[in-house]
Amino acid sequence: MGRDSRLIKLCKRGSEKAFDEIYYSYYRLVFYQAYQVLNNKEDAEDVMQNTFLKFMNGINEVDENSNLKQYLSTIAKNLAIDGYRRKKRQENVDDVDSITSSNDRYSESDILISLRGTLERDEARIFVLKVVYDYTFKEIAQELEVTLNVMEAKYYKALKKVKAHYKDR
C-alpha cells in the first residue's frame, strides 16, 4: 500500500494528522491549478480551500488506490473553471444591468427600435426575452426551438454587440 493510499484510509477513519499530511503535500499544486485558470491569488486561495473541503466531505467515496495528486488537481481545476464561469456570468449581468438601467423608462419596442441595425432579428428577440422578461436560457431555447448552446452563443454575441452599441454613444 502506497503512502497516499495509507493517508486516504486514515482520513476515512477521521485522522487529522493524515489530512494535514495530504494538505501540506499538495496545497501548492492545488493552488497552482486554480491560479492557472483564475489568474487571481485570492480566488485561487478560495478554490484551494474548497478543494480540500470537497475532498474531505467526500472522503468515503474516494478510492484508496486512486492517484491522489490527479484527484485533487481535477477537483481544483473544475472548481476554478466553475468560479471563472460564475465571475464571467456576473460581469455580463452587471453589464446588462447598466445598459438596461438607462432604458428603464423605455418599453420593449423602444429597446428593439434603438437596437435596430445593431442586432439581427433572432439576437434581438433573445436579448429582450433574457433582459426584459428575465427568461432563463433554457426557457428561451425551448421557445425558439433551438439547442441551449446555439441560444447561448447568440445571446453572448448579441450582448457583445449591445455593449459596443452603448459604448459608442
KOLTORLO-220781 format. One line per 5 residues: number of its first residue (from 1); their letters; for each residue x, y, z of C-alpha. Coordinates in Angstrom, 1 decimal. Layout:
% residues N
NUM) A) X Y Z | ...
% end
This chain:
% residues 169
1) MGRDS) 0.0 0.0 0.0 | 1.4 3.4 -1.1 | 1.7 6.5 1.1 | -1.3 8.2 -0.5 | -3.4 5.1 -0.1
6) RLIKL) -2.5 4.8 3.5 | -3.3 8.5 4.1 | -6.7 8.2 2.4 | -7.5 5.2 4.5 | -6.5 7.1 7.7
11) CKRGS) -8.6 10.2 6.6 | -11.6 7.9 6.2 | -11.1 7.0 9.9 | -11.0 10.7 10.8 | -7.3 11.2 11.2
16) EKAFD) -6.5 14.9 11.2 | -2.8 14.2 11.0 | -3.3 12.2 7.8 | -5.3 15.1 6.3 | -2.6 17.6 7.3
21) EIYYS) 0.0 15.4 5.6 | -2.1 15.4 2.4 | -2.7 19.1 2.6 | 0.9 20.0 3.1 | 1.9 17.6 0.3
26) YYRLV) -0.5 19.0 -2.3 | -1.6 22.5 -1.4 | 0.9 24.2 -3.7 | -0.2 22.0 -6.6 | -3.9 22.7 -5.9
31) FYQAY) -3.2 26.5 -5.7 | -1.2 26.4 -8.9 | -4.0 24.6 -10.8 | -6.6 27.2 -9.6 | -4.3 30.2 -10.3
36) QVLNN) -3.7 29.0 -13.8 | -7.4 29.3 -14.5 | -8.3 32.3 -12.4 | -5.2 34.4 -12.5 | -6.1 35.9 -9.1
41) KEDAE) -4.4 35.0 -5.8 | -7.5 35.4 -3.6 | -9.8 33.4 -5.8 | -7.1 30.7 -6.2 | -6.8 30.5 -2.4
46) DVMQN) -10.6 30.1 -2.1 | -10.5 27.3 -4.7 | -7.7 25.7 -2.8 | -9.7 25.8 0.5 | -12.8 24.5 -1.3
51) TFLKF) -10.8 21.7 -3.0 | -9.7 20.3 0.4 | -13.2 20.7 1.8 | -14.7 18.9 -1.1 | -12.1 16.2 -0.7
56) MNGIN) -12.9 15.7 3.0 | -16.6 15.9 2.6 | -16.5 13.1 0.0 | -13.7 11.1 1.6 | -15.8 8.0 1.9
61) EVDEN) -16.3 7.9 -1.8 | -12.6 8.3 -2.6 | -11.0 5.1 -3.9 | -8.0 4.4 -1.7 | -6.0 3.3 -4.7
66) SNLKQ) -6.7 6.5 -6.7 | -4.0 8.8 -7.8 | -4.4 11.5 -5.1 | -2.3 14.1 -6.9 | -4.5 13.8 -10.0
71) YLSTI) -7.7 13.6 -8.0 | -7.0 16.8 -6.1 | -5.8 18.6 -9.3 | -9.0 17.7 -11.1 | -11.2 19.0 -8.2
76) AKNLA) -9.2 22.2 -8.1 | -9.3 22.7 -11.9 | -13.1 22.1 -12.0 | -13.8 24.4 -9.1 | -11.6 27.1 -10.7
81) IDGYR) -13.4 26.7 -14.0 | -16.8 27.0 -12.2 | -15.6 30.1 -10.4 | -14.3 31.6 -13.6 | -17.7 31.0 -15.3
86) RKKRQ) -19.6 32.4 -12.4 | -17.4 35.5 -12.5 | -17.9 36.0 -16.2 | -21.7 35.5 -15.9 | -21.8 38.1 -13.1
91) ENVDD) -19.8 40.5 -15.2 | -22.3 40.0 -18.0 | -25.2 40.5 -15.7 | -23.6 43.7 -14.3 | -23.1 44.9 -17.9
96) VDSIT) -26.7 44.2 -18.9 | -28.0 45.9 -15.7 | -26.0 49.0 -16.5 | -27.3 49.0 -20.1 | -30.9 48.4 -19.2
101) SSNDR) -31.0 50.7 -16.2 | -30.6 53.6 -18.6 | -33.5 52.2 -20.6 | -35.9 51.6 -17.6 | -38.3 54.2 -18.9
106) YSESD) -38.5 52.6 -22.4 | -40.7 49.8 -23.5 | -39.6 46.6 -25.2 | -40.4 48.1 -28.6 | -38.3 51.2 -27.7
111) ILISL) -35.3 49.0 -26.9 | -35.8 47.0 -30.1 | -36.0 50.2 -32.2 | -32.9 51.6 -30.6 | -31.1 48.3 -31.3
116) RGTLE) -32.3 48.0 -34.9 | -29.3 47.7 -37.2 | -27.2 46.6 -34.2 | -28.8 43.2 -33.7 | -30.1 40.6 -36.0
121) RDEAR) -33.8 39.7 -35.5 | -33.2 36.5 -33.6 | -30.5 38.1 -31.5 | -32.8 41.0 -30.6 | -35.6 38.5 -29.6
126) IFVLK) -33.2 36.5 -27.4 | -31.8 39.7 -25.8 | -35.3 41.0 -25.0 | -36.5 37.7 -23.6 | -33.5 37.5 -21.3
131) VVYDY) -33.1 41.1 -20.3 | -36.7 42.5 -20.3 | -38.6 39.4 -19.4 | -36.0 37.6 -17.3 | -36.3 34.3 -19.1
136) TFKEI) -33.8 31.6 -18.4 | -31.5 30.3 -21.2 | -33.4 27.1 -21.1 | -36.8 28.8 -21.5 | -35.6 30.8 -24.4
141) AQELE) -34.1 27.8 -26.1 | -37.4 25.9 -25.8 | -39.4 28.9 -27.0 | -37.2 29.4 -30.1 | -36.8 25.6 -30.6
146) VTLNV) -33.0 25.7 -30.7 | -30.4 24.0 -28.6 | -29.2 25.6 -25.5 | -25.7 26.0 -26.9 | -26.9 27.8 -30.0
151) MEAKY) -29.1 30.1 -28.0 | -26.4 31.0 -25.5 | -23.9 31.7 -28.3 | -26.4 34.0 -29.9 | -27.2 35.8 -26.6
156) YKALK) -23.5 36.4 -25.9 | -22.9 37.6 -29.4 | -25.9 40.0 -29.0 | -24.6 41.1 -25.7 | -21.3 42.0 -27.2
161) KVKAH) -23.0 44.0 -29.9 | -25.2 45.8 -27.4 | -22.2 46.7 -25.2 | -20.4 48.1 -28.3 | -23.6 50.0 -29.3
166) YKDR) -23.9 51.7 -26.0 | -20.2 52.3 -25.6 | -20.1 54.3 -28.8 | -22.8 56.6 -27.6
% end
